[in-house]
Amino acid sequence: MICLPWQCGEDFGLDQRGPAPHTMAKDEGCCNSCATCLLCLYSCRWTRSKKGLATSKCDCAWFFFLFCVSLFTLAWLYLALITLNDFHNLNEFIFRQTEWWLDWSVVMLSGTAALVTYSSLLLLLALCLYLCHQPLKLHWLHKALLVLTAFLVVAAFVGLEMEWAEQWESARISLQATGPFLHIGAVVGMTLLAWPVANCFYRTSHSVLKVLLLLLYLGAMVALYLAPLGIDSPCLLEYSQLPPKPTLAGHRGAPMLAPENTLMSFQKAVNCGVHVLETDVLVSADGVPFLMHDEKLIRTTNVQEVFPTRAHANASTFNWTELQQLDAGSWFLQKRPFLTARSVSGEDRALACGQQILSLKQLLGEAMRHNVSIMFDLRPEEDPQYEQLVNVTVETILQSGISPELILWLPDGFREQVKNRVPRFQQVYGRKRLQNETEERLHVNLPYQNLSTTEIQEYRRDNISVNLYVVNTPWLFSLLWCAGTSSVTTNACQVLQGMKRPLWLLPRATYQMIWIVTDCVSLLLIGWAFLLLKKWSRRKESAGSDSDVLLTKIHTLLLE
């Protein structure tokens, strides 16, 4: 008995028989129109050879690897988008280590987008080839690139864990904002996979593989259908229950619009409607408190040009006269710390170039004119003369004539001494409340990762003022708004000030209805896909069986 081409064996349980002769034209119509192109892109084959076309176990393993890599690249893309809220901190950290400024978020997003696009398109090609009954012979170049992609993504996750672990908490928080939408997207994506899964189910001859495939797919779908039971968000509430919008504190002024910690920056922040000006205070060698975040001047001034031999000296070793000689604005136009720096007007560009280092006294005068509060860190905390720094700072505040109620005192060192001297300062604590808290009107200032939305709601009920930092993206601001935070410190006051309501707000009953409808529609579509392919499979088997019998008889007559 001679085996005919369409009667040849199986590999890995997949029925590789060609179509029956009378249906050959239909399949050829599908394959000839696109199979050559698909094979070229996936397998680097311009022609469909008749040998070695079966999908082997190794090919299936590579397809599974491709599927996993695609999922991991998508997960990394999501995490990369979440980190954008805090990426300026990473840029500053890298600059302090290398003294080379670059917006690394652009590099990261460009690379991530390339990896996601490549792996997703390759997965789409594989699915199209499978649906056209073509072998999944992945070219060695694609295999090498997939391994490289997997290595890069794993390295990115490991690097995040080692150097920026707090972003895992940011990702967890983000799920409260994106969870409902991710759930619907995942259900839609898995529902679309019903067709190739059903196709594979009916083409697989081994019963064990069929059962395993069906259990895996249905198990994943059931998990997705029930996922909303674990999804909770403070934005699932009625509009009438929405807390007041958090007030804004300008982080070093408005650093997206002007050079940080300059008069121009704080004026821009006031124009954006901030209620608090947040900054960092150092004390010069001759006892003048001034505004500077970094311990060194190299990032935000031209100290390398004016004092080249002292460029790496601590900022507090310079006296006030020397500090006034530095340009504290031109770096903003040269380094462009935020993308918004590219769109600065000509008038603002000229104004930025003339900015100088600002003293605390000057900032206090600006705050008095606009009746806004000031909150600051006093650095460095480890200075052995820190008590003297505190005394100089307090004396500067008292001499300015500003209302003590406008001072949000944040430094912890010698706090009791400051409270006794100026009891009208509003004390702000960089910690959670204590069990035996004695403060009558407690103000806390914490990173947004350190306080859960549940704790924020509890603090609000207990009349505790909560300021969270640094909040730059609308999704995070919306989430904290719904949770009931009192205020946020931000670099993007011009963005958050214009938000009239959270990005999304949905009554819980409405979301439950959307959840049920989505799951029901998905279930119906999956059932339809399996029933339709079952019907087609039976027709093909019947037609193929009749044709095989006829061709076998013809072949026998020819042999005789």
Disulfide bonds with the S-S distance in Angstrom:
none
